[in-house]
């Protein structure tokens, strides 16, 4: 049962009952509910400055323009008489914060002292534009004339089929870091109350909870005709109070993670969750591990998020329920626990009088700093391009100033749509290599055999965890484009019925459907939001995507304004130096900026009580993913210094791990 709950991380979430407003026929003005959401002046000003910084560096193929955000053909939507402010708003409940406490809370509260709920786990996502629900309230988005949008599976097959296009100078480990980072800041809400009724959407019927993706007989997709199901099950995300003020009845969705980059996937989002993962017997602030220095095993009699397990080869427990989603993800959770325990041992020896809790919290602080340093010093500049990352002051090293007016929450549109761009980078086959980065003697692992299976971690004859991570370093990344491996569209969580007929989910279809479920407006709205040249015709669209993409969109959609955000952003032409197109570059840049400058505990802050000393901060800025891997991978004496980039690049060939200097821990002696 739990395995279906875990699917929410890929967009397959299960919904609470949602009290629907009176339905009425969608009209164009409602379907195009897509103008910028009203924001406090301080937030709007900061956001506009960030967009301008991006535009100065992107050098888009067509010069940017400042669009009219509202035209006569798309009037702003009135919510109607059914819109009522809830009598009780839980987010108005005051939270008492200890201003002298130097550590983060587990659930994200009290980071922003003006808005103590901001970034808390189990609170609504923010919106960067108004939702485009069909009825203006909660019904999934439809075409501007009220008709249905193209079938998501048909788009997946026709536009997003498999094609092998590699990013020759970036490694597959780049994708894996990105997935782990994404899991640290977002998790779609799942109704625990409906665990007993997870089959509610198995009958392919559209209801208030279910939005199935129909599988039509005339599809050209391989193997569809042999599938045992007539649809891909899809349960709508849980509904919540729409915003922190509970001031509107528009459907919103819950983020079960904290919004901050705070290693909540390692430590959990509550004190209770964390206590179950701690090794309190050691007295040294350590986290629990199992044999082989692996994550603690899930010893339930029949764990529901683990397949093909034995008593000895169990799946794992971590701060995030999705730890067992795929084998490569398990490796990163394991490496971060190893790094925690390595540092905890060092600190406890340096400071023998420190209590267990002090060692744990100081180590947790350092782990979070390492994750932020690696993410913004290595991952973000490669993703956005160094020019954009530098222009937005995202790269560590410059003076940091926390801004309490920046809302750090994750955007709903990120969680439901544009944050899923990384699925395009996934390879269908994962190499397993030895400590000389040679594949000889090791069998590659197909992704379809890695879902919810821990067996490869235990297969010492194939090199175990270490060979999988080394394979991520050796294999080139797939380009961020409109092509997706069949392993996620035709073999995702694949099973067979009693007659041997296959059934699988399709992650690309789910991504498209999830955006519609959340009322994410069409692609053209986000170009307007980012002040890029507007798209009003199919000919306009042809300036930014390939002609064959325009042809497919034009065949499937009635209006250019209806094109789904997810499909369009992965299809855009890319400016030189960026892995993503201008619209995605803008949207990701804004989200990454909010996560940094809206975090009072960001590792570069100089404000007490959260600040590291200048000497400690200088050491933390030396952290790299290569160093983290060297310290925590067994039998791996060599590694490339810029491990997210290809070893073929000049100066990035294999180096001895002993040449990569560790942090000078003497600065942490009390």
N, C-alpha and C positions, 0 to 999 in steps of 0.2 A: 504493500500500500504506500509506504513512504517513498518508493521510487517515483511514483507519480507526482508527489509533492516536490521532489527535487527538480522535476522538469521545469518548474517555474523559472529557473535560471536561464533556460533557453526559450522562455516565453510561454511555456505551457502552464498557466496558473489556474487556480480554482477559486471560484468567486463566492463571496457572501451573497445572501439575499439582498437585492437592491430594490428599494421601494421606487417603482417607476412612476413618473408623472404621466398624466393623461397623454396618450400618443396622438399624434396628428400627422398628416401627410407632410413629408419633408418638402421644403420650398428652397429655392435657390439662395435666398438671403440667409437661411439657417444653415444650409449645407456649407456655405462659404464663411462660416463663423471663424474667422482666422486673423483678425487684427491683433496688434500687439496688446498684451494684457497690461492694464494700468499698473504702474509701479510707483513707489515713493520717488520724489524728485532726485534724491541722492543716488538711489539704485539706477534710475534711468540714465543719469548723467555719467556714472561710472561705466555703465554698459555701452553707451555711445562712444565713449573714449576708447574702449577696448576694440569695438568694431572698426573705428577709424585707424587704430594701430595695425590691425590685421590687414586692412585694405592698402595701407601704405607699403606693405611688404609683399603682398600676394602677387602683384603684377598680373592680374587676371587677363585672359585673352581678349576680353572686351572691357573697356573702361567702366568702373562702377558708376552708378547713378543713385541719386536719392529719390526713391519712388514716392508716389502718393500712397499712403498706407490705407486710405479708405476712398473708394470711388463710389459714384452714384449707383453703379451696378451691384455693389456689395455693401449695403448699409449695415451698420452695426446691429447685432442681434439683441432683441429684447427678450429677457428670460421668461416673461409671461406671468400670469397670475398664479401659476402653480409654484413659482419660486418663493420660498419662505426661509427666513433665517432660522436655523434650529434654535430651540429654546435653551438647550444646554450645549456649550462648546467646551470640550475637554481641554483644548489648548489654551484656554484662558486661566486654567488652574495655575497658581503661582508655584514656582519651584525655588526652594531655598538653596542658594549656592554658597559654598565656602570659598571666599575670595583668596584665601591664603593656600588653598590646596594646590600643590604643584603638578598634579597628574590629571589626565583626562578621566572622565567618568566612562564606564563601559558603554552606556547607552547613548552617549553623545550630548546629553543635557549639560547646561552650564558652560558650554564652550563660548557662546555669545551671551554676554551678561545682560545685554539689552533685550534680547529675544532668546530666552533660555531654552525654548523648545526647538529652535532651529538646528537641523542636523540630527535630531534624535531618531533612533530606530523606531519603526512602527508609527511614522507620521507621514502625511501626504507629500508626494513629489510636488515641486513647484512647476509652474508653467511659464514658458518664455513667450508663447503666443496663445491667443484664445483657442479653446478646443473647437472642433468643427463637427460636433455631434449632429446627427440627422435631424433630431427634433429640438436641437438647441440645449438639451439637458443630458441625455445619456445614451441614446441609440447610436450604434456604430456609424461611422461616416459613410456617406453614399455620394454618388455623383452630383454635380451641381444642379441637375434637372430632377433629382429625386430618384433616379434609377440606380440599380445595383452597380457597384464597381466591378472591374474584371475579376474573374475567379483567381484567387491567389496561387493555386496550384498550377494553373495554366500559365501565369506569369513566371512562376518558378521554372517550368519546363521550357518555355519559349524564350525567355530573356536571360535566365540565370543558370543555364546548363553548365556542365563541366567542361573546362578548357584549361590546359596546363600552361599557365603564364607565371613564371617565377620572377621574384624580385632578386636579382643575382647577387646583390651586395648586402642583403639583410638576411639574418638567420631565422629559423622557425621558432627559436626560443623567444624572439621578439613577440610573436603572437601569444605564446604561453604566459609571458609576463603580463601582457595586456589583458588576458582573460582573468588572471588572478586579481589584477588591479580592479577590473570591472566588478568582480564579485565582492571586493572589499567595500564598494560604495553603493551598490544597488542590488536589491533582490525583490522581485515582484511579490506582492502579498498573496498569501495562501490562506484559505479559511480552514483553520484547525477544526472548526465545528463540522465541516463537511467531509472529513477524512473517511467517515463511514459510508459516504455516498459518492465515491469518486467516479462511479460509472454514470453519473448524471448526463453526460454528453456523449454516450456511446451509441445512441440510436440515430445519429445523423439528423436530428431534428433541431431546427433553430428555435430557441426559447430565450427568456430573459437572461439566462445564465450561459447559454451555449451559442457559439457562432461557428459551426462546423465548416471545414473547407471541403466542398463536394469534389469527388473524383468522377469526372465525366467520361463516358465511353469513347468520345471522339478525341481525347487527348493523345498527343504524340509521345508522351513520356514512356520511356522504357519500363516494362514490367507492370505498368498500371493495370493493364487488362487482367493480369493474373493475381492482383491483390485481393485479399479476402474481405476487405472493407469497402464501403461505398463512400466513405469520407475520412478525412483526417480530423480526429476529435480536437475540439478547441473549446476550452472553458474560459469565459471572460474573467479578467482580473477583478479582484475584490473592489467593491465600491467603498468610498470613505467620505468623511467631511471634505469638501472641496479645497479648503485652504485653512491656514492657521487661524483665521478670524471666523471661519464657518459662515461666511457672508453670502454664499451663493449655493444654489442647488445643482450646479453643473457637476456631473460625475467626476470624481477624482480617484486616484489609486494610491496605495500605501507602499512605502519603501520599508522593508523589514530590516535593512541594514542601517547603520549610521551613515550619514552622507560624507563624513570625513575620511581621509586616507589615514586610518588609525589602527590598521592590523586587526580590525574586528573579526575578520575571517580566521585569524589565528586564535584570538582570545575570547571570542564570543561577545554578545551585545548586552549581557546582564552579568551581574556578580555571580548569580546562581550557575549560569552556564560555565563561567570561568572556573569556579571552584571544582567542577567535575573534571577539568582538564589539568589541574595543578598537581604537582608532586610535593605535597605538604610534608611527607616523611623526610625528605632530604634536608629540609631547613635551609635550602640554598636558592630559593626562588625559582626552581626549575619547573618545567612542564612535563607531564607524563609522556613516556615513550614505551614501546614494546621491544621485543627482541630484534636485533639488527639495527637498533637505533631508528626504528620506524615509529610512525604515529601510534597512539594507543589503539588497540583493536576494539571493534564493536563486537561484544560478546553476546549480543542477543541471540536467543535460540534460533530464530529465523529472521535475521536482519532484512528489512524490506527494501533497502537501497543497495543491495549487493547480490551479484549473480555468480554462479559457479564457485561458491566458496566451500571450504572445508573447515574442520575444527582448527587446523593449524594456520590455514591461509584465509584470514578474515579480512573484511574491509575495515575502514578506519573511522575514528572520531576526530573532530576538529571543531574550531569555533564557528564553522559554517557547515550547514547540513549538506551542501553541494560538494563536499570534499571528494566523494566517490564518483562524481559524474563521469570523469574519464581518468585514465591512468596517468597521463601527463600532468593533470591538475593535482593528483595525489602527490606527485614528486615535489611540487613547489610548496605545498603545505608541509611536507616532511622536512624540506631544507630549511624553512623558516623556524620550525620547532628546534631543529638541530642548532641553528644559529642562536636562538634564544638560550638554550641550555649551555652552549659554549661560552657565551658572554656572562651568563649568570654565574658560572663556575669561576670565571676570571674576577668578577666583581666581589664575590663572596670571599675569595682568597685575599684580595686587596683590602677588604674591609670586613674582617672577621667578626666585628661587633654588630654588623648590620643584621637586623631580623629578616626572616623569610620574606615578609611583605615588602620591605624596603628594597631588597635585592630584586624581587620580582618586578616592582614598579619601575625601578631605575633601568632594568633590562628591557622592559616593555617600551619605555621611552626611547631607548636606543634603537630597538627594532623598528619602531615607527619612523624614526629619523632616517634609518638606512633605506627603508622602502620609499620614503619621499625623495631622498637624494637620488636613488637609482631611477625612479620614475621620471623625475623632472630633469635630470642631468643626462640620461641615456635614452629613455623611451620617447619622451615628448619631443625633443629636437629631431629625432629621426622621423617621427610621425608627421609633425607639422612642418618640418623644415626649420633649420636653425635660425633663419631670418625672422620668421614669425614668432618662434619661441622666445627669441631674444627681445624682439620689439615689445612683446607683452610682459617682459620681465619674468618669464616662467623659469628660465634656467637658473639654478642656484648660484650664489656667489655675490650677487648685488645686495645692497641693504634691503632688508625686508620690513615692511610696515603693515601691520594688521589693520583691516578696515572693518569696523563693527557694522557698517551699513551694507556690506556685501552679504547677500543671502547665499550660504554655502550649499544649500540643498541641491540634490541632483534634479535635473529637469525631467519632467514626465516624458518629454519628447526624446530625450536621451535614452531612458530606460525602455521605451516602447519602440523606438525606431532607429535614430541615427547612431546610438551607442552600440548597435549590433553590426557595424561595419566590419568588425574583426573576424566575423565568420567567413569572410571572403579570403582571409589569409591562411585558413586551415588546410593542411595537406591531408590527403586521404591515406597516405602510408607514412608511418613513423619508423625511421631507422633506429637500430640499436647497434652501438659501436663500442669497440674496446678502448683501452686507455691510450691507444695511439691514434684514435679516431679512425679506425679501420673497421669496415663492416664485416670482414671475413669471419665466418663462424657464428654470426648472429643473424637470426631471422628477423626481418622487418615486421612491424605490427600494423595491421589494418585498423583504422579507427573504429570500424564496426565491431571489432572484437575487444575494444578498450572501454566501452561504456559500462560503468558500474561493475567493473571487474578489477580486482586487485592482484590477480594471479601473476601478471607480468612483473610486479614489484618483487615477488618472491622467487622468480625463476632465475636462480643464480647461474645456471648453465648458460643463460642468455645475457648474463651481466646484471640482472636485477635493475634496481632504481637507477644506478649510476649509468648503465648503458643507454637507458631511455633519455636521460638528461644530456648525455654526450651526443646522442642522435639529434636532439633539438638544436644543439650548437652546430652540428655538421650540415644538416639539411637546409637548403635555401627556403625562404618564405615564399608563399604564393602572393601575387600582387593583390592589392586592394582594388578590385574591379568588379564587373558584373558577373564574373564566372565563379561558380561554387562547386566544390568537390561533390561527387555523387554520394560520398560517405555521410554527408549531412542532409542530402535531399532525397536519396533513394535507399539509404541503409541506416537511417537514424533510429536507434533503439529497435532494431529489426527483430521480429518474432515470426512464428509460423503457426497457422491454425492446425486443427486435427487432420486436415486434408493436405497439409504441407504447403499451403498457399502463404506467401509472405505478406506481412503487414509491417509498415514502418511509418514513422513521422517524417515530416519534411520541414526542416528548420527554416528554409527560405520562405515557404508558404506561411509558416507561423509568424515570422518577422513581419511580413506584409499584413497579415490578419491582426497582429497585436497592435500595430499602429492604428488601424481602423477601429479596433475595440476601444482604444484610448482617445479616440476623436482627434488624432494628430492630423492637422491640415495637410493639404497637398504641397508638393515640392516648391511650387512658385511662391508660396507665402514666405518660405524661409529664405529665398533669395531676396525678397523685399526686406525681410527682417535684417538681413546682413548687408543691406545697401549695395547689393550687386546689381548688375544690369537686369532689369525686370524681364520676365518672360510672359508674353501675352498671346503669342501665336506659336504654332508648330514650327514655323520658320525661325522664330526666336530661339526655340529649344535647340534647333540644329546648330547653333553657334557654340554649344557647350557639350554636346554628346555626339557620338558617331551617327552617320546617316541611317545605318541599320537599326540603331536603338530608337531613333525617331520613328522609323517605319513601324516597329513593333508597338511602341506606345500609341501611335496614331491608329493602328488597327484595333487595339484593345480598349482604349479610352475614348470617350466621346469628346472630352474637352481637355486641353492642355493643363488647365488648373486642377484637374482630378488626379494627375499622375502622383502615385504614392511616393512619399519622401524617401523611404528606404531604397526603392529600386532606382531612383534618380541619382541619389548622392553617390552610389557606388559606380555609376555610369559616367560621371562627369569627367571631362578632360582635367588633367592635373598640371598645375603650374610647376615650373622647374624647381627642383629641390624639395618638393613635398610629395608625400605618398598618397595624399588625398586631394580631392577637388576643392575649389574655392568655397563652396557652401559648407561642406563638411569641415573644412579647415576653420572657418569662422565659428561654427557651432561648437566644435571641440575646444577651440581656443578659449571661448567664453566660459565653458564648463570647467576646464582645467584652471582657469584664472580664478573663478569663484571658489574652487576647492582649496586653492592656495591662500588667497588674500582674505578669505572669510574664515580662516582657521586660526583662532587665538593661540593655539598650541603648535603652530607650524614650527618645524625644527630650527629655522633660522631666526626666530623672534629673539629680540634682546630685552623683552619685558619680563620681569620676574612676576610670579615665581616659576614660570614655565621655562625660562631661558637656560640653555647650556652656557657654560663659561666660554669666552672667546677661544681659549685653547682647545676645549672639547669640540666646539663647532668646527674649528680648523681641521681637526682629525676626522670628524664625520663627513666633511666635504671630500675626503679622500676615498670614501666608500664607493665600490663599484660592484656590479653583479658578478664580474669575473672573480673578484676577491671573495665574495660570499660563497660562490661555488667551490673555489679552491679550498676554503676552510671546512666545507661540509660534505663534499663528495669523497667517498672512499676510493682509493686506487685511481686517482686522477692527478698525476704529477704535473701535467701541463695543461695550459688553457690559453686562448687568445685574449689579450688584454681588453679589447672592446668586443665583448662576447656576443652582443646582439648583431654585430656586423661580420661579414664574411672574412674567413682567414685568408682569402685571396687578396684582400686589400693590402697595400704596401704598409709595412710596419705592424700588421695585425696577425702575424704568424704566431704559432704556438710558443709560449714562454713558460719557463719553469715557475710553478706556483711559489717557490721559495723567493723568486724575484719580486713578487707582488707584496709590498710592505703592508703589514697589518696596522691597525690603529695603535697608537701609543696609549695604552690603558692607564698609565701612571697618572694621567690627568683626572682620573675618576677616583683616586685615593682620597678619602675624606680626611 
